[in-house]
Amino acid sequence: MEKENKILIFRTSITKRCDIKRIGKLLAEFPQIDKWNVDFEDWEKILRIECSGITALEISEVLRNNHIFASELE
């Protein structure tokens, strides 16, 4: 059975464009993540992730362990 794709949206603490590169390296380690992007122009620096088989909590913990705050928006 195929896992259902979902879209997770987070408000983040990103302040610099180099943070986006760092996030990319972290997220690349998860084959469950199909696509991701950051809206750097938005004041909340929105991180959007298309994935399956991984939770918002798992993603936010990985980011937090690397000093990036990410809070899921519903």
C-alpha positions in Angstrom: 0.0 0.0 0.0 1.3 3.4 -0.9 1.7 6.1 1.8 -0.4 9.2 1.4 1.5 12.4 0.5 0.8 15.3 2.8 1.9 18.9 2.9 3.4 20.3 6.2 3.7 24.0 6.7 6.0 25.5 9.4 6.7 29.0 10.7 10.5 29.1 11.2 13.3 31.2 12.8 15.3 31.4 9.6 17.1 34.8 9.4 19.7 34.3 6.7 19.6 32.7 3.2 22.5 30.5 4.3 20.0 28.9 6.8 18.1 27.6 3.8 21.1 25.7 2.5 21.6 24.2 6.0 18.0 23.1 6.1 18.4 21.5 2.7 21.3 19.4 4.0 19.2 18.3 6.9 16.1 17.5 4.9 18.1 15.6 2.2 18.7 12.9 4.8 15.0 12.0 4.8 13.8 10.0 1.7 10.2 10.5 3.0 10.5 14.2 1.9 9.7 14.7 -1.8 9.9 18.5 -2.1 10.4 21.4 0.2 10.8 25.2 -0.1 11.1 28.3 2.1 9.2 31.5 1.5 12.0 33.8 2.6 9.9 36.9 1.7 7.2 36.0 4.2 7.8 37.5 7.6 7.3 34.0 9.2 9.8 32.4 6.8 7.4 29.7 5.9 8.8 26.2 5.3 6.6 24.0 3.1 7.3 20.3 2.9 5.7 17.6 0.7 6.2 14.2 2.3 4.9 10.8 3.3 5.7 8.7 6.3 7.2 11.4 8.5 5.5 13.6 11.0 5.6 17.4 11.7 7.0 16.6 15.1 9.9 14.6 13.7 10.8 17.4 11.3 10.6 20.1 13.9 12.8 18.1 16.3 15.5 17.6 13.7 15.4 21.3 12.9 15.4 22.3 16.6 18.4 20.0 17.3 20.2 22.1 14.7 19.1 25.5 16.2 16.3 26.2 13.8 12.9 26.8 15.4 9.9 25.4 13.4 6.3 25.5 14.5 3.7 23.7 12.4 0.9 25.9 11.1 -2.5 24.4 10.7 
